[in-house]
Amino acid sequence: MKPRNHRIVKEIIQDNTGALTPAERQLADVLLRDYPIAGLQSITKLAAVANVSTPTVIRMARKLGFDGFPEFQGALREEASAQIKKPIRKRDGWLANRSDSPAFRDFAEAVFENLQHTIERLDPATFNAVAEILADPARAVYLSGGRITRSNADYLFNHLQIIRPNVTLLAQSPNVWPQYLLDMNESSVLILFDIRRYESELAKLAKLAKEQGTTIILFTDQWGSPVSKIANYTFNAMVEVPSSWDSTIAINLISEALIADVQSRDWEESRERIEKLEDIFRSTRIFRKSP
């Protein structure tokens, strides 16, 4: 088997999505939706489930850098085997005198691994391009998220609107989104947060904004929201943890790094804006008790 720089198969699939044909993307969606189980069945069953031909399965495996489907499937088996062994090995890294609960350790280990994989896969060119866009005060920035990721959008909004003007957090109800779309144009930026279970309203919003020339920036999980098909820039963060909910800690890592970068690009202007805000708070005593 050819060396793959320790990348897992789903990362290889995601990194090559842009080079796949429509039929191959359809197959990739099936593989990622039920990963890695879908890829461990026979080639004929996999082709049938994805509604593609068996030659399509073989072509995609080769396009991803494998000699064929058997090598592709072998990589999946090795990965599944490693995942079974990994929890035992990972516990060796904890301090012997710590008395954390097994649940906390499992969760923390998963988060650390998510952060590591997210950092390894982060494209510096994408990060720099997005930071440059967000640092341009002439570009109006709009943000929105889903049921869970709404808090991530709100977090980024709270920081951006302090260090630069023209930042808007869309109202939670999609019924009023047309009012924001009315003002979006080629100089606008729409930042969306969308992880599984992906929300159709955000996909519709992205489509309408894109039609008006708006730049779409997407924060999503390792599988990729449907919005990634039209987004100008996409950040894929690892979100899987031993919980009924996904973790957005890796997404916040990218957000906070962007905040730091945007502020550092024009520190004097940001500093003046922050100081002016503090002066306003002091003069109006908003949300503060009178002496």
Residue pairs with C-beta under 8 A, 6 or more apart in sequence:
1 71
1 74
1 75
2 65
2 66
2 67
2 71
4 12
4 65
4 75
7 15
8 79
9 36
9 39
9 64
9 72
9 75
9 76
9 79
10 31
10 32
10 35
10 36
10 222
10 223
11 117
11 121
11 222
12 64
12 65
13 28
13 31
13 32
13 64
14 32
14 222
14 223
14 224
14 236
15 121
16 63
16 64
17 25
17 28
17 224
17 228
19 63
20 28
20 60
20 63
21 56
23 52
23 53
23 56
24 52
24 56
24 59
24 60
24 63
26 50
26 51
26 52
27 46
27 47
27 50
27 52
27 56
27 57
27 60
28 60
29 50
30 38
30 46
30 49
30 50
31 38
31 39
31 46
31 50
32 223
32 224
33 223
35 223
36 76
36 79
36 80
38 46
38 49
39 46
39 72
39 73
39 76
40 73
40 76
40 77
40 80
41 49
43 54
43 57
43 58
43 69
44 54
46 57
47 53
47 54
47 56
47 57
50 57
57 69
58 68
58 69
61 68
61 69
61 71
61 72
62 68
64 72
66 72
66 75
87 106
87 109
90 109
91 105
91 109
94 100
94 105
100 108
103 242
106 242
107 241
107 242
107 243
110 240
110 241
110 242
110 247
111 241
111 247
111 249
111 250
113 238
114 237
114 238
114 239
114 240
114 241
114 247
114 249
114 250
115 238
115 249
115 250
115 253
117 222
117 238
118 236
118 237
118 238
118 250
118 253
118 254
119 253
121 236
122 235
122 254
126 233
126 234
126 235
127 235
127 254
127 257
127 258
127 261
129 233
130 217
130 233
130 235
130 258
131 258
131 261
131 262
131 265
132 265
133 139
133 189
133 215
133 217
134 141
134 160
134 164
134 189
134 258
134 262
135 164
135 261
135 262
135 265
135 266
137 164
137 165
137 166
137 269
138 166
138 187
139 166
139 187
139 188
139 189
139 215
140 166
140 167
140 168
140 183
140 184
140 187
140 188
140 189
141 160
141 164
141 166
141 167
141 168
141 188
141 189
141 191
142 168
142 169
142 170
142 180
142 184
142 188
142 189
142 190
142 191
142 209
143 153
143 154
143 156
143 157
143 160
143 167
143 168
143 169
143 170
143 190
143 191
143 192
143 193
144 150
144 153
144 169
144 170
144 177
144 190
144 191
144 192
144 193
144 202
144 205
145 151
145 152
145 153
145 154
145 192
145 193
145 194
145 202
146 193
146 194
146 195
146 198
146 199
146 202
147 199
148 195
148 245
148 246
148 248
149 193
149 194
149 195
149 219
149 248
149 251
150 172
150 193
151 248
152 193
152 219
152 248
152 251
152 252
152 255
153 169
153 191
153 192
153 193
154 169
155 252
155 255
156 191
156 255
156 258
156 259
157 167
157 168
157 169
159 255
159 259
160 167
160 259
160 262
161 167
161 169
162 273
162 274
162 277
163 259
163 262
163 263
163 270
163 273
163 274
164 262
164 270
164 273
165 273
168 180
170 177
170 180
170 205
171 177
174 201
174 204
174 205
177 201
177 205
181 205
181 208
181 209
181 212
184 190
184 209
184 212
184 214
185 212
185 213
185 214
186 212
186 213
186 214
188 209
188 212
188 213
188 214
188 215
189 214
189 215
189 217
190 205
190 206
190 209
190 214
190 215
190 216
190 217
191 217
191 218
191 219
192 202
192 205
192 206
192 216
192 217
192 218
192 219
192 225
192 227
192 231
193 218
193 219
193 220
193 248
193 251
194 202
194 203
194 218
194 219
194 220
194 225
194 227
195 220
195 221
195 225
195 239
195 246
195 248
195 251
196 221
196 223
196 239
196 246
198 225
198 226
198 227
202 225
202 227
203 225
203 226
203 227
206 216
206 218
206 227
206 230
206 231
207 230
209 216
210 216
210 230
215 232
215 233
216 227
216 230
216 231
216 232
216 233
217 231
217 232
217 233
217 234
217 235
218 225
218 227
218 228
218 231
218 233
218 234
218 235
219 235
219 237
219 251
219 254
219 255
220 227
220 228
220 234
220 235
220 236
220 237
221 236
221 237
221 238
221 239
221 246
222 236
222 237
222 238
222 239
222 240
224 234
224 236
228 234
235 251
235 254
237 248
237 250
237 251
237 253
237 254
238 250
239 246
239 247
239 248
239 250
239 251
240 246
240 247
241 247
263 270
280 286
281 288
